[in-house]
């Protein structure tokens, strides 16, 4: 009778041990599709629509005040907005805070000096349209033609380097007529 250790050694020697699966990248490889239009209120209560930004490169970052990785990503988004705003970049930080944490959004934005557009998706309707699993943070990049060209789940330090490269490429493309 073969015991478990002998069997494991025999399988290993014969090369039958399964290798670890390839790591899954958190950036989704997607087919380019038209970004679903929406209209959400900003912190002043004024409506902002995605269709009104056609011709711009748009980064939509879905976030919440209680989300640690979201808060880590935001200074990088601010830097990109500052550096590339005049080139046609618009950053939309779309808060998914619910009724319990909604009151923290405006003070958080002010305290950190964020000047990019902050929108309120109070019932997560827009978030669900873009990412049904509704895990945060979630970033969507829309090109000048209004197509979703990249989606990214999560944030790890260094992710901003890849996002910056994507944005520079998109911003170098001419605006649609």
SULBELDA-V874037 format. One record per pair of residues at least 24 apart in sequence whose C-alpha atoms are under 8 Angstrom apart, sorted by the first residue. I is the first residue (numbers start at 1). J is the second residue. If there is no record, write none. Layout:
I_J / I_J
This chain:
26_152 / 26_153 / 26_154 / 27_150 / 27_151 / 27_152 / 27_153 / 28_150 / 28_151 / 28_152 / 28_153 / 29_150 / 29_151 / 30_149 / 30_150 / 30_151 / 31_149 / 32_147 / 32_148 / 32_149 / 33_147 / 33_148 / 33_149 / 34_146 / 34_147 / 34_148 / 35_142 / 35_146 / 35_147 / 35_148 / 36_129 / 36_130 / 38_126 / 40_119 / 40_120 / 40_121 / 41_119 / 41_120 / 41_121 / 42_117 / 42_118 / 42_119 / 42_120 / 43_106 / 43_118 / 43_119 / 43_120 / 48_119 / 51_146 / 54_144 / 54_145 / 54_146 / 55_88 / 55_143 / 55_144 / 55_145 / 55_146 / 55_175 / 55_176 / 56_88 / 56_89 / 56_90 / 56_143 / 56_144 / 56_145 / 56_175 / 57_88 / 57_89 / 57_90 / 57_141 / 57_142 / 57_143 / 57_144 / 57_167 / 57_170 / 57_171 / 58_89 / 58_90 / 58_91 / 58_92 / 58_141 / 58_142 / 58_143 / 58_144 / 59_89 / 59_90 / 59_91 / 59_92 / 59_139 / 59_140 / 59_141 / 59_142 / 60_91 / 60_92 / 60_93 / 60_94 / 60_139 / 60_140 / 60_141 / 60_142 / 61_91 / 61_92 / 61_93 / 61_94 / 61_137 / 61_138 / 61_139 / 61_140 / 62_93 / 62_94 / 62_95 / 62_96 / 62_127 / 62_136 / 62_137 / 62_138 / 62_139 / 63_93 / 63_94 / 63_95 / 63_96 / 63_97 / 63_136 / 63_137 / 63_138 / 64_95 / 64_96 / 64_97 / 64_105 / 64_136 / 64_137 / 65_95 / 65_97 / 65_101 / 65_104 / 65_105 / 65_108 / 66_101 / 67_136 / 67_137 / 69_136 / 69_137 / 69_154 / 69_155 / 69_156 / 70_136 / 70_137 / 70_154 / 70_155 / 72_155 / 72_157 / 73_155 / 73_157 / 73_160 / 75_114 / 76_160 / 78_114 / 78_115 / 78_116 / 80_164 / 81_116 / 87_171 / 88_171 / 89_171 / 90_116 / 90_117 / 91_116 / 91_117 / 92_116 / 92_117 / 92_118 / 92_119 / 93_117 / 93_118 / 93_119 / 94_118 / 94_119 / 94_120 / 94_121 / 95_119 / 95_120 / 95_121 / 95_122 / 96_120 / 96_121 / 96_122 / 96_123 / 96_124 / 96_127 / 97_121 / 97_122 / 98_122 / 98_123 / 143_170 / 144_170 / 144_175 / 144_176 / 145_175 / 145_176
